[in-house]
Amino acid sequence: MTKTRTLSDLARHLGLSPATVSRALAQHEQIALKTRERVAKAAQELGYVPNRTAQALASGRTGFAGFLLPMRGRGLADPFLGEFVSALTEGFGAKGVELLLSAVPRDGSEDRHLERLITSGRVDGVVVSRIECNDTRIALLQSRGVPFVAHGRLAQDEAGYSWLDTDGELAFAQAFDLLYAAGHRRFGLLSIDDPLTFREKREAGLRKAYGANGDPALTLRHVSCSRYDAQARAKAVAGILAGPDRPTAVLAIADGLALELIAQAQSQGLSVPKDLSIIGFDNIPSAAHVTPGLTTFDACIADSATQLAEMLLARIKAPNSPHDQRLVRPQLVLRGTHGVAPQRAA
């Protein structure tokens, strides 16, 4: 089959004008749906690859969506990132849009990097992730009128922008109830210092459930650290395990910390879960491969990324439509790191 090289070739084959074919390929709504479908089918059959520049001129869109990729420490130290970016890429790709990853250097400003990205005109919209309690990126994108969706939300303001988040507050309350029912009274919270809303929500869920219980025998040891500082993480884990009154049940703000806690507890001769119960959050792939397997909450990372891609494309198409806000309920994944409290803790 002879490959169709140009837009004019495709237009002659279909008996349409080049302008109509260009708009049809760009999914312009003024072109009838049947015509758009006919043009798309012919382009696929004849091997026509649209010229990005020409398509952008016809549609007013670049065909790219942006995602900032902050570099933390050496390499990609965030286990959620690979799965999230892969699913985001596939979600956009299914609709003919490419994901433009823009790496932010370790010492760079995300705000300045984001502003350069949106003023360059290289993307039609942006996905922002790891939302801080008072995230200045949200205000920047709102002020510029750029279509965007957030993976997460601000601590106080959930209106005026589109977001998708997992309900960490509900999850940590559920984790507390599960462990309390198993006899645990000495609790630990292994968290991070970073001012991220998901951290605040998860901590609030535990504290609300803890406070509402009213049991005078309850204790809570809260230790936090910088997320990407290996020495600080090791020190925080050691702090959770220190002393004869150490917790018998620990909620870790993320699976990475939970896995470090398992390793250090076992190196000290503690049995998980006989001596120490541990529950994490995210259900990263390695959570299923430790011994015992980590009890955690599935944050539905890939599905969330797919939904965010759909949400952004809808936002780009109709920027003045009502904002789409979705709170996803994470699923508790029961494995082997939680159990009944040791008798001495009763």
Backbone torsions as a table, in degrees:
resi	resn	phi	psi	omega
1	MET	NA	131.9	178.9
2	THR	-72.8	129.5	-178.4
3	LYS	-77.0	131.8	177.9
4	THR	-76.3	119.7	-171.1
5	ARG	-90.5	-35.4	-172.1
6	THR	-126.2	166.5	176.6
7	LEU	-64.4	-37.0	179.7
8	SER	-64.2	-39.0	177.1
9	ASP	-60.3	-45.6	-179.6
10	LEU	-64.6	-41.2	179.7
11	ALA	-62.2	-44.0	178.3
12	ARG	-62.7	-40.3	179.2
13	HIS	-60.3	-37.9	-176.5
14	LEU	-90.3	-12.4	-177.0
15	GLY	72.7	30.4	179.7
16	LEU	-121.2	166.0	176.6
17	SER	-77.2	150.8	176.9
18	PRO	-56.4	-36.1	-179.7
19	ALA	-64.4	-40.9	179.1
20	THR	-65.5	-43.2	179.3
21	VAL	-63.6	-42.2	179.8
22	SER	-61.5	-45.4	-179.8
23	ARG	-68.4	-35.0	178.5
24	ALA	-64.9	-42.7	178.9
25	LEU	-65.5	-29.3	179.2
26	ALA	-85.6	4.5	179.3
27	GLN	59.8	38.8	178.2
28	HIS	-67.1	130.3	-173.6
29	GLU	-69.3	-17.9	178.7
30	GLN	-75.6	-12.8	175.8
31	ILE	-91.7	132.0	-177.3
32	ALA	-56.6	144.2	-177.3
33	LEU	-57.6	-42.5	-179.5
34	LYS	-62.1	-36.8	177.9
35	THR	-68.4	-42.0	178.1
36	ARG	-60.4	-43.4	-179.8
37	GLU	-65.8	-40.6	179.5
38	ARG	-64.0	-42.0	179.8
39	VAL	-66.9	-44.0	-179.6
40	ALA	-62.0	-41.2	-180.0
41	LYS	-65.1	-44.2	179.8
42	ALA	-64.9	-39.7	179.7
43	ALA	-62.1	-40.9	179.3
44	GLN	-67.7	-44.5	-178.0
45	GLU	-65.4	-35.5	-175.9
46	LEU	-95.0	0.7	175.7
47	GLY	73.2	28.3	179.4
48	TYR	-81.1	129.3	176.5
49	VAL	-109.9	116.1	-176.3
50	PRO	-61.9	144.1	173.1
51	ASN	-79.1	120.2	-175.5
52	ARG	-57.4	-42.4	-176.9
53	THR	-64.8	-46.0	179.7
54	ALA	-64.7	-39.1	179.3
55	GLN	-64.3	-39.7	179.4
56	ALA	-64.4	-39.9	178.7
57	LEU	-64.7	-37.0	-178.3
58	ALA	-73.4	-37.9	-173.2
59	SER	-100.9	-18.4	-174.0
60	GLY	78.6	11.5	-179.2
61	ARG	-126.7	154.0	-177.9
62	THR	-88.6	-23.7	-175.6
63	GLY	82.0	15.2	178.2
64	PHE	-124.5	143.8	170.9
65	ALA	-117.1	142.4	-174.7
66	GLY	-101.6	149.7	174.2
67	PHE	-145.7	123.2	178.3
68	LEU	-78.2	136.2	-177.7
69	LEU	-120.3	89.2	-179.6
70	PRO	-68.1	133.7	178.3
71	MET	-92.1	113.0	-178.6
72	ARG	-108.9	116.5	-179.1
73	GLY	65.0	-155.6	179.2
74	ARG	-88.0	123.8	178.7
75	GLY	76.2	-166.4	-179.0
76	LEU	-98.1	96.9	-172.9
77	ALA	-89.6	14.9	-178.0
78	ASP	-112.1	109.2	-175.3
79	PRO	-66.2	-19.5	-179.9
80	PHE	-76.5	-22.8	-166.3
81	LEU	-64.3	-45.0	-177.0
82	GLY	-59.7	-48.1	-179.8
83	GLU	-64.3	-40.4	-178.1
84	PHE	-65.8	-49.3	-177.6
85	VAL	-65.7	-39.7	178.4
86	SER	-60.6	-46.9	-179.9
87	ALA	-68.0	-36.1	177.9
88	LEU	-63.9	-43.8	178.4
89	THR	-60.6	-44.8	179.9
90	GLU	-66.2	-38.4	179.8
91	GLY	-62.9	-42.8	176.6
92	PHE	-71.8	-41.7	-177.2
93	GLY	-60.0	-33.5	179.4
94	ALA	-63.2	-20.2	179.6
95	LYS	-109.7	14.8	176.6
96	GLY	76.9	19.4	179.3
97	VAL	-112.8	140.1	180.0
98	GLU	-101.0	145.6	178.2
99	LEU	-91.7	126.2	177.4
100	LEU	-102.7	109.2	177.7
101	LEU	-85.8	128.8	-179.6
102	SER	-120.7	106.2	-175.5
103	ALA	-76.3	132.2	176.6
104	VAL	-101.4	119.6	-179.8
105	PRO	-57.7	157.8	-177.1
106	ARG	-56.0	-35.5	-178.8
107	ASP	-101.1	14.9	-176.9
108	GLY	-91.5	162.5	178.1
109	SER	-94.9	122.5	178.6
110	GLU	-64.4	-37.5	-179.8
111	ASP	-62.0	-47.8	-179.8
112	ARG	-65.8	-39.2	179.6
113	HIS	-64.5	-42.4	179.4
114	LEU	-64.9	-42.3	-179.7
115	GLU	-62.9	-40.6	177.2
116	ARG	-63.4	-38.4	-179.0
117	LEU	-64.4	-45.4	-174.4
118	ILE	-78.2	-30.3	179.1
119	THR	-79.3	-17.2	178.9
120	SER	-72.0	-18.9	-179.0
121	GLY	74.9	16.5	-176.9
122	ARG	-82.3	-17.3	-176.2
123	VAL	-130.4	153.1	177.7
124	ASP	-88.1	-20.1	-178.6
125	GLY	-169.7	174.0	-172.8
126	VAL	-137.7	141.3	167.6
127	VAL	-103.2	127.1	175.7
128	VAL	-114.8	141.3	-176.2
129	SER	-131.6	174.4	-178.3
130	ARG	52.3	62.5	-174.8
131	ILE	-76.2	130.8	177.5
132	GLU	-85.6	163.0	-177.2
133	CYS	-56.6	-40.6	176.4
134	ASN	-125.2	71.5	-170.2
135	ASP	-81.2	115.3	-177.6
136	THR	-70.0	-18.3	179.0
137	ARG	-65.2	-33.9	179.9
138	ILE	-63.3	-47.9	179.9
139	ALA	-62.9	-38.5	179.5
140	LEU	-62.4	-48.1	-179.0
141	LEU	-65.8	-38.1	177.8
142	GLN	-64.0	-42.7	-177.9
143	SER	-67.1	-29.1	-179.5
144	ARG	-88.0	-9.2	-179.7
145	GLY	68.3	28.5	-178.6
146	VAL	-88.1	131.3	174.4
147	PRO	-59.7	131.2	178.6
148	PHE	-155.4	159.2	170.6
149	VAL	-132.7	150.0	-177.4
150	ALA	-113.8	133.5	171.4
151	HIS	-91.4	89.0	-171.3
152	GLY	122.1	-178.2	-176.6
153	ARG	-149.5	163.3	176.0
154	LEU	-69.7	159.2	-176.3
155	ALA	-67.0	-40.6	-174.3
156	GLN	-110.2	-32.0	-173.5
157	ASP	-108.7	106.9	179.5
158	GLU	-105.5	2.6	-177.9
159	ALA	-102.1	163.8	172.0
160	GLY	84.1	5.7	176.3
161	TYR	-160.0	163.0	-178.8
162	SER	-94.5	134.6	-179.5
163	TRP	-149.1	159.1	171.3
164	LEU	-133.4	133.0	-177.7
165	ASP	-144.6	155.7	172.2
166	THR	-94.5	146.0	-174.2
167	ASP	-82.9	78.1	-179.8
168	GLY	-68.1	-28.7	179.2
169	GLU	-64.3	-46.1	177.1
170	LEU	-63.1	-41.8	-176.9
171	ALA	-62.0	-46.1	-176.8
172	PHE	-72.5	-28.2	172.4
173	ALA	-66.4	-41.2	177.7
174	GLN	-64.1	-40.0	179.0
175	ALA	-64.0	-42.3	177.5
176	PHE	-60.8	-46.6	-178.6
177	ASP	-60.6	-40.2	179.6
178	LEU	-62.1	-46.3	-177.1
179	LEU	-73.5	-36.6	177.7
180	TYR	-63.6	-41.7	178.9
181	ALA	-64.4	-23.8	178.0
182	ALA	-86.1	6.6	174.1
183	GLY	99.1	-0.2	-177.5
184	HIS	-75.5	138.0	177.1
185	ARG	-128.3	-21.4	177.8
186	ARG	-102.5	106.0	-174.2
187	PHE	-105.9	152.9	173.5
188	GLY	-128.3	148.2	174.9
189	LEU	-125.3	113.9	179.7
190	LEU	-103.3	110.0	-169.4
191	SER	-129.9	-168.6	-178.5
192	ILE	-125.0	160.9	179.7
193	ASP	-86.0	-22.2	-172.8
194	ASP	-56.6	137.5	-175.1
195	PRO	-79.7	54.2	-177.0
196	LEU	-94.1	140.7	-176.6
197	THR	-64.4	-35.6	-179.3
198	PHE	-61.9	-34.3	177.0
199	ARG	-64.7	-45.7	-178.8
200	GLU	-62.7	-41.3	-178.5
201	LYS	-66.0	-44.2	-178.9
202	ARG	-66.0	-43.3	178.1
203	GLU	-61.9	-40.4	179.9
204	ALA	-63.6	-36.7	178.8
205	GLY	-62.2	-43.7	177.9
206	LEU	-66.0	-46.4	-176.0
207	ARG	-65.7	-36.7	178.5
208	LYS	-66.7	-45.4	178.8
209	ALA	-64.3	-40.7	179.2
210	TYR	-62.7	-47.3	-177.9
211	GLY	-69.3	-34.7	-178.3
212	ALA	-73.4	-17.5	-176.3
213	ASN	-69.7	-42.1	177.2
214	GLY	74.5	14.3	179.9
215	ASP	-83.1	117.4	-178.1
216	PRO	-66.9	-14.0	-179.7
217	ALA	-81.3	-9.6	-176.8
218	LEU	-72.9	139.6	170.8
219	THR	-133.6	153.0	-179.9
220	LEU	-137.5	121.6	175.5
221	ARG	-105.3	116.9	-177.2
222	HIS	-109.1	119.1	178.5
223	VAL	-127.8	135.5	179.3
224	SER	-134.1	166.4	-176.6
225	CYS	-155.4	168.8	172.9
226	SER	-72.6	130.5	-170.5
227	ARG	-61.1	-37.0	-172.7
228	TYR	-107.3	19.1	177.6
229	ASP	-108.2	105.2	-174.6
230	ALA	-60.1	-41.5	-179.7
231	GLN	-65.5	-41.0	179.5
232	ALA	-65.1	-38.3	178.2
233	ARG	-64.3	-44.6	179.7
234	ALA	-61.7	-39.6	179.2
235	LYS	-66.2	-39.7	179.5
236	ALA	-65.9	-42.1	178.0
237	VAL	-62.6	-42.5	177.7
238	ALA	-61.9	-36.6	179.5
239	GLY	-66.4	-34.8	177.2
240	ILE	-65.8	-36.5	-173.7
241	LEU	-89.8	-5.2	-172.4
242	ALA	-75.3	144.3	169.7
243	GLY	85.3	160.8	-179.1
244	PRO	-70.7	-18.6	-179.5
245	ASP	-100.5	25.2	-179.3
246	ARG	-58.2	156.6	177.6
247	PRO	-62.0	152.7	172.5
248	THR	-101.4	-8.9	177.8
249	ALA	-143.2	130.6	-177.9
250	VAL	-127.8	134.1	170.6
251	LEU	-102.1	121.1	178.3
252	ALA	-98.8	135.2	-173.9
253	ILE	-64.1	-22.6	179.0
254	ALA	-151.5	156.4	-176.4
255	ASP	-60.0	-36.7	-179.1
256	GLY	-56.5	-43.6	177.1
257	LEU	-67.9	-38.5	179.2
258	ALA	-61.7	-40.9	180.0
259	LEU	-66.9	-38.3	176.2
260	GLU	-65.5	-36.9	178.5
261	LEU	-65.5	-42.4	177.4
262	ILE	-58.8	-48.0	-177.3
263	ALA	-62.1	-44.7	-177.4
264	GLN	-71.3	-37.4	178.0
265	ALA	-62.4	-44.0	-179.6
266	GLN	-67.1	-34.0	178.4
267	SER	-67.3	-22.3	177.4
268	GLN	-90.6	3.6	178.3
269	GLY	88.0	8.9	178.5
270	LEU	-83.9	144.1	178.1
271	SER	-96.4	130.4	175.3
272	VAL	-109.3	117.3	13.6
273	PRO	-104.6	8.8	-175.4
274	LYS	-58.4	-44.4	179.8
275	ASP	-97.5	-26.8	-173.7
276	LEU	-148.1	123.0	174.7
277	SER	-96.5	141.4	-176.0
278	ILE	-137.0	133.8	174.3
279	ILE	-129.3	132.7	179.7
280	GLY	-110.6	-161.8	179.0
281	PHE	-153.2	134.1	173.3
282	ASP	126.5	-35.4	-175.6
283	ASN	57.7	52.2	175.0
284	ILE	-68.0	157.9	-174.6
285	PRO	-53.0	-39.7	-176.8
286	SER	-69.0	-14.4	179.6
287	ALA	-62.9	-27.5	-178.2
288	ALA	-86.9	-8.8	-171.1
289	HIS	-110.8	1.2	173.7
290	VAL	-84.6	168.0	177.4
291	THR	-123.0	117.3	-5.8
292	PRO	-73.9	163.7	178.8
293	GLY	-61.7	143.9	-174.9
294	LEU	-78.3	125.8	169.2
295	THR	-74.1	128.7	-172.0
296	THR	-156.4	-179.5	175.1
297	PHE	-111.9	131.5	178.9
298	ASP	-80.7	114.2	-178.9
299	ALA	-81.6	2.5	177.4
300	CYS	53.5	52.1	-172.1
301	ILE	-60.2	-51.4	-177.2
302	ALA	-64.7	-43.9	180.0
303	ASP	-64.3	-38.2	177.9
304	SER	-62.6	-42.9	179.4
305	ALA	-63.0	-41.5	178.8
306	THR	-62.3	-43.3	178.2
307	GLN	-64.6	-39.3	179.7
308	LEU	-64.0	-38.0	176.6
309	ALA	-61.8	-45.8	178.6
310	GLU	-61.9	-41.6	-179.0
311	MET	-64.4	-41.5	-179.4
312	LEU	-68.1	-42.6	179.2
313	LEU	-61.3	-38.3	177.0
314	ALA	-66.8	-36.5	179.7
315	ARG	-68.2	-40.7	178.1
316	ILE	-63.4	-41.8	-178.7
317	LYS	-68.3	-37.8	-177.9
318	ALA	-135.1	77.2	-173.6
319	PRO	-64.1	-18.2	-178.9
320	ASN	-100.6	7.6	179.6
321	SER	-73.3	162.4	178.0
322	PRO	-57.9	146.8	-178.6
323	HIS	-70.2	143.9	-178.0
324	ASP	-101.6	119.1	-177.5
325	GLN	-129.2	122.4	-172.4
326	ARG	-128.7	126.5	175.9
327	LEU	-109.2	113.1	-175.1
328	VAL	-93.7	133.1	178.3
329	ARG	-87.5	115.2	179.8
330	PRO	-71.9	149.8	-177.5
331	GLN	-98.3	131.2	177.3
332	LEU	-71.8	125.1	179.3
333	VAL	-107.5	105.9	-176.3
334	LEU	-83.8	118.8	175.7
335	ARG	-125.5	-131.2	-170.1
336	GLY	-113.7	5.1	-173.3
337	THR	-95.4	8.6	175.9
338	HIS	-123.4	147.6	179.8
339	GLY	-165.9	-169.2	-178.8
340	VAL	-72.1	154.6	-179.3
341	ALA	-70.1	146.9	173.6
342	PRO	-59.0	148.9	-176.6
343	GLN	-57.7	-35.2	-176.8
344	ARG	-67.9	-15.8	-179.1
345	ALA	-92.1	-6.2	-175.9
346	ALA	-72.1	NA	NA
